[in-house]
Amino acid sequence: MKDKVNEIQISYKDRITSPFWHKISSSKDASELLYGHWNKNTIEVHESFKIMLLNNSNMVKGIYQLSQGGITGTMIDLRILFAVVLKTLSVAIILTHYAKCRIM
């Protein structure tokens, strides 16, 4: 009997072509883009953790919500974080955590 193992296939599809990706030149650029991806109706209710995935030119490949918790905290699984980063072939990431606080 021949040994059997699972075959693994990895795929990643760009839905927005790279000429339309946002370039991150400063922390302000990243902050403004990320804030636009939070649900303003629930931002004060749940803590959440997202990652911004970048290519080697600091162009944003995407934003992925890694976890959403409760009022006082959220947990992340590093295995999922690394799986997303590796699957998208990202060369840089920005880790973001939004805790309930006053926005100025």
DSSP file (Angstrom, degrees, kcal/mol; ACC not computed):
  #  RESIDUE AA STRUCTURE BP1 BP2  ACC     N-H-->O    O-->H-N    N-H-->O    O-->H-N    TCO  KAPPA ALPHA  PHI   PSI    X-CA   Y-CA   Z-CA
    1    1 A M              0   0    0      0, 0.0     2,-0.3     0, 0.0     3,-0.0   0.000 360.0 360.0 360.0 132.3    0.0    0.0    0.0
    2    2 A K        -     0   0    0      1,-0.1     2,-0.1     0, 0.0     0, 0.0  -0.580 360.0-107.6 -79.8 137.9    1.3    3.4   -1.0
    3    3 A D        -     0   0    0     -2,-0.3     2,-0.4     1,-0.0    -1,-0.1  -0.403  35.5-148.5 -63.7 140.1    1.5    6.0    1.7
    4    4 A K        +     0   0    0     -2,-0.1     2,-0.3    -3,-0.0    -1,-0.0  -0.921  20.5 171.0-116.1 138.8   -1.1    8.7    1.3
    5    5 A V        -     0   0    0     -2,-0.4     2,-0.2     0, 0.0     0, 0.0  -0.948  38.7 -94.4-137.6 159.5   -0.8   12.4    2.3
    6    6 A N        -     0   0    0     -2,-0.3     2,-0.5     1,-0.0    -2,-0.0  -0.511  34.1-131.2 -73.0 141.3   -2.9   15.4    1.7
    7    7 A E        -     0   0    0     -2,-0.2     2,-0.5     2,-0.0    -1,-0.0  -0.817  21.2-149.7 -91.7 132.5   -2.0   17.6   -1.2
    8    8 A I        -     0   0    0     -2,-0.5     2,-0.4     2,-0.0    -2,-0.0  -0.890  14.5-176.2-108.8 131.4   -1.7   21.3   -0.4
    9    9 A Q        -     0   0    0     -2,-0.5     2,-0.5     2,-0.0    -2,-0.0  -0.992   6.8-161.7-126.0 132.5   -2.6   24.0   -2.8
   10   10 A I        +     0   0    0     -2,-0.4     2,-0.3     2,-0.0    -2,-0.0  -0.943  13.9 173.3-115.4 133.2   -2.1   27.7   -2.1
   11   11 A S        -     0   0    0     -2,-0.5     2,-0.3     2,-0.0    -2,-0.0  -0.988  13.1-177.7-139.5 151.3   -3.8   30.4   -4.0
   12   12 A Y        -     0   0    0     -2,-0.3     2,-0.5    76,-0.1    -2,-0.0  -0.974  10.2-163.0-145.8 129.6   -4.2   34.2   -3.8
   13   13 A K        -     0   0    0     -2,-0.3     2,-0.5     0, 0.0    -2,-0.0  -0.966  13.5-140.9-122.5 126.9   -6.2   36.3   -6.2
   14   14 A D        +     0   0    0     -2,-0.5     3,-0.1     1,-0.2    -2,-0.0  -0.717  17.3 179.9 -79.2 126.1   -5.9   40.1   -6.6
   15   15 A R  S    S+     0   0    0     -2,-0.5     2,-0.5     1,-0.2    -1,-0.2   0.688  77.1  47.1 -96.6 -24.1   -9.4   41.6   -7.1
   16   16 A I  S    S-     0   0    0     45,-0.2    -1,-0.2     2,-0.0     5,-0.0  -0.980  94.8-123.5-115.6 124.5   -8.0   45.1   -7.3
   17   17 A T    >   -     0   0    0     -2,-0.5     3,-2.3    -3,-0.1     4,-0.2  -0.323  26.2-107.3 -70.8 152.4   -5.0   45.4   -9.7
   18   18 A S  G >  S+     0   0    0      1,-0.3     3,-1.6     2,-0.2    -1,-0.1   0.721 111.8  69.2 -56.2 -29.3   -1.8   46.9   -8.3
   19   19 A P  G 3  S+     0   0    0      0, 0.0    -1,-0.3     0, 0.0    -2,-0.0   0.759 103.4  47.8 -61.3 -18.7   -2.1   50.3  -10.1
   20   20 A F  G <  S+     0   0    0     -3,-2.3    -2,-0.2     2,-0.1     2,-0.1   0.376  85.8 115.1-101.9   3.7   -5.0   51.0   -7.8
   21   21 A W  S <  S-     0   0    0     -3,-1.6     2,-0.2    -4,-0.2    40,-0.1  -0.433  70.8-112.4 -72.2 148.5   -3.4   50.0   -4.5
   22   22 A H        -     0   0    0     38,-0.3    38,-3.1    -2,-0.1     2,-0.4  -0.590  24.8-135.2 -79.4 141.5   -2.8   52.6   -1.8
   23   23 A K  B     -A   59   0A   0     -2,-0.2     2,-0.7    36,-0.2    36,-0.2  -0.844   9.5-144.6 -97.9 134.8    0.8   53.6   -1.1
   24   24 A I        +     0   0    0     34,-2.9     3,-0.1    -2,-0.4    -2,-0.0  -0.883  32.9 156.5-100.5 113.8    1.8   53.9    2.6
   25   25 A S        +     0   0    0     -2,-0.7     2,-0.3     1,-0.2    -1,-0.1   0.551  66.5  11.8-109.5 -14.8    4.4   56.7    3.0
   26   26 A S  S  > S-     0   0    0      1,-0.1     4,-1.8     0, 0.0    -1,-0.2  -0.961  78.4-101.5-154.8 167.6    3.8   57.5    6.7
   27   27 A S  H  > S+     0   0    0     -2,-0.3     4,-2.7     1,-0.2     5,-0.2   0.820 121.0  59.5 -64.5 -29.3    2.0   56.2    9.8
   28   28 A K  H  > S+     0   0    0      2,-0.2     4,-2.7     1,-0.2     5,-0.2   0.912 102.5  51.7 -65.4 -41.9   -0.7   58.8    9.1
   29   29 A D  H  > S+     0   0    0      1,-0.2     4,-2.1     2,-0.2    -2,-0.2   0.936 113.2  45.0 -57.5 -46.8   -1.4   57.2    5.7
   30   30 A A  H  X S+     0   0    0     -4,-1.8     4,-2.7     1,-0.2     5,-0.2   0.918 112.9  50.7 -64.4 -44.1   -1.8   53.8    7.3
   31   31 A S  H  X S+     0   0    0     -4,-2.7     4,-2.7     1,-0.2    -2,-0.2   0.920 111.2  47.1 -61.2 -46.3   -3.9   55.2   10.2
   32   32 A E  H  X S+     0   0    0     -4,-2.7     4,-1.4     2,-0.2    -1,-0.2   0.908 114.4  46.6 -64.5 -42.5   -6.4   57.0    7.8
   33   33 A L  H  < S+     0   0    0     -4,-2.1     4,-0.4    -5,-0.2    -2,-0.2   0.921 114.9  46.6 -66.6 -43.3   -6.7   54.0    5.5
   34   34 A L  H >< S+     0   0    0     -4,-2.7     3,-1.8     1,-0.2     4,-0.3   0.914 107.6  55.5 -65.4 -43.1   -7.3   51.6    8.4
   35   35 A Y  H >< S+     0   0    0     -4,-2.7     3,-1.3     1,-0.3    -1,-0.2   0.855 101.5  59.5 -60.1 -33.8   -9.8   53.8   10.2
   36   36 A G  T 3< S+     0   0    0     -4,-1.4    -1,-0.3     1,-0.2    -2,-0.2   0.671 101.8  55.5 -67.0 -16.2  -11.8   53.8    7.1
   37   37 A H  T <  S+     0   0    0     -3,-1.8     2,-0.4    -4,-0.4    -1,-0.2   0.376  87.1  94.6 -99.6   3.4  -12.1   50.0    7.3
   38   38 A W  S <  S-     0   0    0     -3,-1.3     2,-0.7    -4,-0.3     5,-0.1  -0.774  84.5-114.3 -93.5 141.8  -13.6   50.0   10.8
   39   39 A N    >>  -     0   0    0     -2,-0.4     3,-1.2     1,-0.2     4,-1.1  -0.640  22.7-156.9 -73.3 112.2  -17.3   49.8   11.2
   40   40 A K  T 34 S+     0   0    0     -2,-0.7     4,-0.3     1,-0.3    -1,-0.2   0.723  88.6  61.8 -66.5 -21.0  -18.1   53.1   12.9
   41   41 A N  T 34 S+     0   0    0      1,-0.2    -1,-0.3     2,-0.1    -2,-0.1   0.741 119.3  23.6 -76.6 -22.5  -21.4   51.7   14.3
   42   42 A T  T X> S+     0   0    0     -3,-1.2     3,-1.9     1,-0.1     4,-1.9   0.369  89.1 103.9-122.6   3.9  -19.5   49.1   16.4
   43   43 A I  T 3< S+     0   0    0     -4,-1.1    -3,-0.1     1,-0.3    -2,-0.1   0.794  86.8  47.0 -61.4 -28.4  -16.1   50.6   16.8
   44   44 A E  T 34 S+     0   0    0     -4,-0.3    -1,-0.3     1,-0.1     3,-0.1   0.467 112.6  51.4 -90.0  -1.6  -16.9   51.6   20.4
   45   45 A V  T <4 S+     0   0    0     -3,-1.9     2,-0.4     1,-0.2    -2,-0.2   0.834 108.5  38.8-101.7 -42.3  -18.4   48.2   21.3
   46   46 A H     <  -     0   0    0     -4,-1.9     2,-0.3    26,-0.1    -1,-0.2  -0.887  67.6-136.0-116.7 139.7  -15.8   45.6   20.2
   47   47 A E        -     0   0    0     23,-2.2    22,-3.2    -2,-0.4     2,-0.3  -0.733  34.7-175.7 -82.2 143.7  -12.0   45.5   20.4
   48   48 A S  E     -BC  68  98B   0     50,-1.6    50,-2.8    -2,-0.3     2,-0.4  -0.965  22.6-148.1-143.4 160.7  -10.5   44.3   17.1
   49   49 A F  E     +BC  67  97B   0     18,-2.6    18,-1.9    -2,-0.3    17,-1.8  -0.994  21.4 174.0-132.4 123.6   -7.2   43.4   15.6
   50   50 A K  E     -BC  65  96B   0     46,-2.2    46,-2.9    -2,-0.4     2,-0.4  -0.885  19.0-144.4-127.3 158.3   -6.4   43.8   11.9
   51   51 A I  E     -BC  64  95B   0     13,-2.6    13,-2.7    -2,-0.3     2,-0.6  -0.985   6.6-147.9-123.9 138.9   -3.3   43.5    9.7
   52   52 A M  E     -BC  63  94B   0     42,-2.6    42,-2.1    -2,-0.4     2,-0.5  -0.917  18.1-148.5-102.0 125.1   -2.4   45.6    6.7
   53   53 A L  E     -BC  62  93B   0      9,-2.9     8,-3.1    -2,-0.6     9,-1.2  -0.828  17.7-172.4-101.6 128.4   -0.5   43.6    4.2
   54   54 A L  E     -BC  60  92B   0     38,-2.9    37,-1.8    -2,-0.5    38,-1.4  -0.851  17.0-138.3-122.2 152.5    2.1   45.4    2.0
   55   55 A N    >   -     0   0    0      4,-2.0     3,-1.7    -2,-0.3    35,-0.1  -0.314  49.9 -82.1 -92.3-173.1    4.3   44.6   -0.9
   56   56 A N  T 3  S+     0   0    0      1,-0.3    34,-0.0     2,-0.1    -1,-0.0   0.587 130.6  54.1 -71.4  -8.3    7.9   45.6   -1.3
   57   57 A S  T 3  S-     0   0    0      2,-0.1    -1,-0.3     0, 0.0   -33,-0.1   0.184 119.2-107.8-104.2  14.6    6.9   49.1   -2.5
   58   58 A N    <   +     0   0    0     -3,-1.7   -34,-2.9     1,-0.3     2,-0.4   0.791  70.0 149.7  60.8  30.3    4.7   49.7    0.6
   59   59 A M  B     -A   23   0A   0    -36,-0.2    -4,-2.0     1,-0.0     2,-0.6  -0.778  53.5-112.0 -90.1 138.7    1.6   49.3   -1.5
   60   60 A V  E     -B   54   0B   0    -38,-3.1   -38,-0.3    -2,-0.4    -6,-0.3  -0.594  31.5-178.9 -78.5 116.3   -1.4   47.9    0.4
   61   61 A K  E     -     0   0B   0     -8,-3.1     2,-0.3    -2,-0.6    -1,-0.2   0.789  64.4 -51.2 -79.8 -30.6   -2.3   44.4   -0.9
   62   62 A G  E     -B   53   0B   0     -9,-1.2    -9,-2.9     2,-0.0     2,-0.4  -0.953  43.8-109.3 171.9 170.9   -5.2   44.2    1.6
   63   63 A I  E     -B   52   0B   0     -2,-0.3     2,-0.5   -11,-0.2   -11,-0.2  -0.995  29.4-167.1-124.9 131.0   -6.5   44.5    5.1
   64   64 A Y  E     -B   51   0B   0    -13,-2.7   -13,-2.6    -2,-0.4     2,-0.8  -0.974  18.9-137.1-123.9 127.6   -7.5   41.4    7.1
   65   65 A Q  E     -B   50   0B   0     -2,-0.5   -15,-0.3   -15,-0.2     3,-0.1  -0.745  21.7-177.7 -83.1 112.4   -9.4   41.4   10.3
   66   66 A L  E     -     0   0B   0    -17,-1.8     2,-0.3    -2,-0.8   -16,-0.2   0.843  61.4  -8.7 -81.8 -36.0   -7.6   38.8   12.4
   67   67 A S  E     -B   49   0B   0    -18,-1.9   -18,-2.6     9,-0.1     2,-0.4  -0.995  47.0-158.3-159.3 157.0   -9.9   38.9   15.4
   68   68 A Q  E     +B   48   0B   0     -2,-0.3   -20,-0.2   -20,-0.2     7,-0.1  -0.986  25.1 174.6-136.6 127.4  -12.8   40.7   17.0
   69   69 A G        -     0   0    0    -22,-3.2     5,-0.2    -2,-0.4     2,-0.1  -0.003  29.4 -80.1-110.6-146.3  -13.3   40.4   20.7
   70   70 A G        -     0   0    0      3,-2.0   -23,-2.2   -24,-0.2    -1,-0.3   0.001  62.8 -64.4-103.9-150.1  -15.5   41.8   23.4
   71   71 A I  S    S+     0   0    0    -25,-0.2    29,-0.3     1,-0.2     3,-0.1   0.838 129.3  31.3 -72.7 -33.9  -15.6   45.0   25.3
   72   72 A T  S    S-     0   0    0      1,-0.2     2,-0.3   -25,-0.1    -1,-0.2   0.449 122.3 -11.9-111.2  -0.3  -12.3   44.5   27.2
   73   73 A G        -     0   0    0    -26,-0.1    -3,-2.0     2,-0.0   -26,-0.3  -0.978  43.6-141.9 178.6 168.7  -10.1   42.4   24.8
   74   74 A T        -     0   0    0     -2,-0.3     2,-0.3    -5,-0.2    -5,-0.1  -0.988  18.0-140.1-147.0 147.8   -9.5   40.3   21.8
   75   75 A M        -     0   0    0     -2,-0.3     2,-0.4    -7,-0.1   -26,-0.1  -0.836  11.5-158.2-110.4 145.4   -7.3   37.3   21.1
   76   76 A I        -     0   0    0     -2,-0.3     2,-0.6    -9,-0.1    -9,-0.1  -0.923  12.4-139.9-120.8 152.0   -5.2   36.5   18.1
   77   77 A D    >>  -     0   0    0     -2,-0.4     4,-2.1   -11,-0.2     3,-0.7  -0.944   7.7-155.0-108.9 114.1   -3.9   33.2   16.8
   78   78 A L  H 3> S+     0   0    0     -2,-0.6     4,-2.7     1,-0.2     5,-0.2   0.795  92.7  62.0 -61.4 -28.4   -0.3   33.6   15.5
   79   79 A R  H 3> S+     0   0    0      2,-0.2     4,-1.9     1,-0.2    -1,-0.2   0.906 107.0  44.1 -64.0 -40.0   -0.8   30.6   13.2
   80   80 A I  H <> S+     0   0    0     -3,-0.7     4,-2.5     2,-0.2     5,-0.2   0.911 111.7  53.7 -70.2 -41.8   -3.6   32.4   11.4
   81   81 A L  H  X S+     0   0    0     -4,-2.1     4,-2.3     1,-0.2    -2,-0.2   0.954 113.2  42.2 -56.1 -51.9   -1.6   35.6   11.2
   82   82 A F  H  X S+     0   0    0     -4,-2.7     4,-2.7     1,-0.2     5,-0.3   0.857 111.4  56.0 -66.9 -34.4    1.4   33.9    9.6
   83   83 A A  H  X S+     0   0    0     -4,-1.9     4,-2.4    -5,-0.2    -1,-0.2   0.924 110.3  45.0 -62.0 -43.9   -0.8   31.8    7.3
   84   84 A V  H  X S+     0   0    0     -4,-2.5     4,-1.9     2,-0.2     6,-0.2   0.929 114.6  48.1 -66.0 -45.5   -2.4   35.0    5.9
   85   85 A V  H  <>S+     0   0    0     -4,-2.3     5,-1.8    -5,-0.2     4,-0.3   0.929 116.5  42.6 -62.1 -45.8    0.9   36.8    5.6
   86   86 A L  H ><5S+     0   0    0     -4,-2.7     3,-1.0     1,-0.2    -1,-0.2   0.891 111.7  53.8 -69.5 -39.2    2.6   33.9    3.8
   87   87 A K  H 3<5S+     0   0    0     -4,-2.4    -1,-0.2    -5,-0.3    -2,-0.2   0.853 111.0  46.0 -65.5 -33.5   -0.4   33.1    1.6
   88   88 A T  T 3<5S-     0   0    0     -4,-1.9    -1,-0.3    -5,-0.2    -2,-0.2   0.460 105.9-128.5 -87.7  -0.3   -0.5   36.7    0.3
   89   89 A L  T < 5 +     0   0    0     -3,-1.0    -3,-0.2    -4,-0.3     2,-0.2   0.841  45.7 172.5  56.3  35.7    3.2   36.7   -0.3
   90   90 A S      < -     0   0    0     -5,-1.8   -35,-0.2    -6,-0.2    -1,-0.2  -0.498  28.4-164.0 -75.9 143.7    3.4   40.0    1.7
   91   91 A V  S    S+     0   0    0    -37,-1.8     2,-0.3     1,-0.2   -36,-0.2   0.526  75.1  25.8-104.1  -9.6    6.9   41.4    2.5
   92   92 A A  E     -C   54   0B   0    -38,-1.4   -38,-2.9    -7,-0.1     2,-0.3  -0.992  64.4-167.8-149.7 150.9    5.7   43.8    5.2
   93   93 A I  E     -C   53   0B   0     -2,-0.3     2,-0.5   -40,-0.2   -40,-0.2  -0.979  14.0-149.2-137.9 152.5    2.8   44.0    7.6
   94   94 A I  E     -C   52   0B   0    -42,-2.1   -42,-2.6    -2,-0.3     2,-0.4  -0.988  19.0-149.1-119.5 119.8    1.3   46.6    9.9
   95   95 A L  E     -C   51   0B   0     -2,-0.5     2,-0.4   -44,-0.2   -44,-0.2  -0.742  18.3-172.0 -89.4 132.7   -0.4   45.2   13.0
   96   96 A T  E     -C   50   0B   0    -46,-2.9   -46,-2.2    -2,-0.4     2,-0.4  -0.980  13.6-176.7-132.4 139.9   -3.3   47.2   14.3
   97   97 A H  E     -C   49   0B   0     -2,-0.4     2,-0.7   -48,-0.2   -48,-0.2  -0.998  10.0-158.8-133.0 128.2   -5.4   47.0   17.4
   98   98 A Y  E     +C   48   0B   0    -50,-2.8   -50,-1.6    -2,-0.4     2,-0.3  -0.922  13.5 179.2-111.9 112.8   -8.3   49.2   18.1
   99   99 A A        -     0   0    0     -2,-0.7     2,-0.2   -52,-0.2   -52,-0.1  -0.818  46.4 -85.8-104.2 150.7   -9.3   49.4   21.7
  100  100 A K  S    S+     0   0    0     -2,-0.3     2,-0.3   -29,-0.3   -56,-0.1  -0.358  75.7 130.1 -57.6 119.3  -12.2   51.6   22.8
  101  101 A C        -     0   0    0     -2,-0.2     2,-0.5    -3,-0.0    -3,-0.0  -0.943  62.4 -74.3-159.1 176.2  -10.7   55.1   23.3
  102  102 A R        -     0   0    0     -2,-0.3     2,-0.5     2,-0.0    -2,-0.0  -0.708  40.7-142.4 -84.4 128.6  -11.3   58.7   22.4
  103  103 A I              0   0    0     -2,-0.5    -1,-0.0     1,-0.1     0, 0.0  -0.781 360.0 360.0 -89.9 129.6  -10.5   59.5   18.8
  104  104 A M              0   0    0     -2,-0.5    -1,-0.1     0, 0.0    -2,-0.0   0.395 360.0 360.0-110.7 360.0   -8.9   63.0   18.4
